[in-house]
Amino acid sequence: MLSLDRQLAEKVRVLVLDVDGVLTRAQIVLGTEGELLMEFSARDGIGIKIAQHAGIEVTFLSARAPAIVERRAKMLGVTDVRLGHERKLPIVREIAGERGVALENVAYVGDDLVDREPVASVGLGVAVGDACRDLKEATPFVTEAPGGGGAVREVVEAILRARGEWSDTVDAYFERLAERRSRAGGREE
């Protein structure tokens, strides 16, 4: 499992996630009508919700612009989705500026060559376990889990464990979720 020191983890205020190869496996699946199908990890989804509960702002950033990414973001309450950006570092700088934080307060998770610049420029640049060799060599922070297979959850857990906040944040998140479901008669809100 990814391990971080407390000082580094405490700086993280914004988590920027590449989509293809990080939130999904690095595969493109087309349906019989040519529609794009994507598979997302439920564990990563819970990790994103826990990060948000801990006050970490989450952004999805992709070189491509499939509508399904916006649907997944909506399911998770991620309101900042940046699609269709081949050059990612200028967008990461823009995100940091809009949030009023320095690049050292940004964590970025990537998997491929297009992610080298942001990974090298932020406070916490992470490569997923099955990232390309060049990206893994560009950072000391590499997850055990592959993209689309729990890597995002691993990053969130590493940040919060290093801060000493994991258990309390998880407990508070699930208590809040139970209260919301109780008010909604057991249904998802």
N, C-alpha and C positions, 0 to 999 in steps of 0.2 A: 504494500500500500504506500502511496505517496506520503512523504513526511516533510513537514515544513517547520521552521523555527517560529516562535511566537511573534517576534518583532516583524518579520515579513508578513505573516498572516494578519496581524492587526492593522496593517496599512491598507488592506484590500477593502474598497468601498464599492467597486464596480466589477462585474464579471461579464466579459464579452466572450460569446461562444460562436465559433464557426459552426456551420450547420452540417454540410456534407462531410462525413468522416468523423464528426465529433458527436453531434446529436443523433446521427444515423450512421449505419455502416457505410463504408465508401463504395457503395454500389448504386447503380441507377436501374430501377426496375420499371418497365413499361407495361401497362395493361393492354388488353386486346384492342382497345380503341385509341391507343397511343397515350393514354393518361399516365402521368407520373405517379408511382406508388412509393411511399417512403415508410419505413418502420422506425419508430422511436422507442427508446427504452423507458419503461415505466419507472425504473429505479432512478434514472436521470431526472425524470419529471418530478419525483418526490424530492430529489436533491435540489432542484431549482426552487421548488416551493419552500423548502427549509432555508435556503440561502436568502430568499426574499423575506421570510419571517425574521431572519437575523439582521435584516436591514441592508443586505447587499443588493444593489440594483443590477438587474440582469438584462443584457442585450443579445439578440441573435443577429449575426452578421454573416452574409453569404454572398459569394460571387454570382450565384444564380438567383433566380427570382420565382421559385414555384409557390403557388398560392397555398399549398398544403402547409408550408412553414408558418404562414400567418395564422392558419387554423390551429396548429399546435401551440403557437405562442398565446393565442387567445385562451385556449384550454388551461394554460398554466398561469395566466395573468401577466404575461410578459408583454408590455406595451411598446417597448422599443425594439423594432424589427427593421434592420437595414438590409435590403436585398439588392442584388445586381451590382455589387462593387468588387471588381477584380483587384484593385489596389486598396488594401485594407488599412494600412497604417494611417492615411489621412482621415479615414472614417473613425478610427479609434481615437485619434487626437480630437476630432470633432465631438465625439461622445464624452470624452474627459472634460473638454471645455464646457459643454452644455451642462454637465453635472457639477462643474466647479471643483474638479479634482485634478491633481497632477497625474502624469502617466504612471508614476510610482504607486498610485492608489488603484491601479487597474490590474486585474488578472485577465489573461487572454488564453483561451484553449484552442489549439489548432491541430491539424493533422498533415498538412501538405506544404509544398513549396511556397504557395501564395501566403502562407501564414508566418514565414520566417521573419519578416520585418516587424510585425506587431509582437511576436513572441520575444524578440530581442530588445524591444523598446519599452515594454511595460515593466511594472514592478514585479509581477509574477507571470512569467511566460511558461506555459505548460504544453507539452506534446502528449497526445494520447498514445497508449501502448502500441498501437499498430500504425503509428505515423511513419512517414517516409524517413529514411535514414538521415537526410540532411537536417530535417527539423529536430529529430532526437539529438543530433550532435550539437545543435544550436542552444540547447538548454539543459541544465541539470535536473529539471523537473519533468519527469516522464511517468505517466500513470501505468499501473499494471493492467488495468482494464482497457479494452480496445474502444475505439469510437463506436457509439451506438450500443455499447454493452456495459454501461455503468461508469465510464470514465468521468463524466461530469459529476456524478454523485461522489466519486472518489475525491475529486478536487474540492468540492464543497465540504465534505467530511474532513479532509486534511486541514483546510483553513479553520474550520470551527473547532476541531480537536486541538490544534496548535494554540488557539485563543483560550482554550479551556471552556468553550461554550457549547460543544456538541450535544451533550446529554440534556442540558437545560433547554436548549433551543428545540430539540426534537420533542421533548415532553410538552413544552408550551405549544408547539405547532399542532400536535395531535389532540391536545385538550381543546384548542380553539376549533379545530376541525370537527370534533365530536359535538361541541356546542352548536356550531353552524348546522350540522346535519340534524341535530335534535330539533332546532327551530324550523327546519325545512321538512320535518316529518320523515327523516331518515333518507331523504333524497339529496343528491349533489346539488349545490346551489350554482 
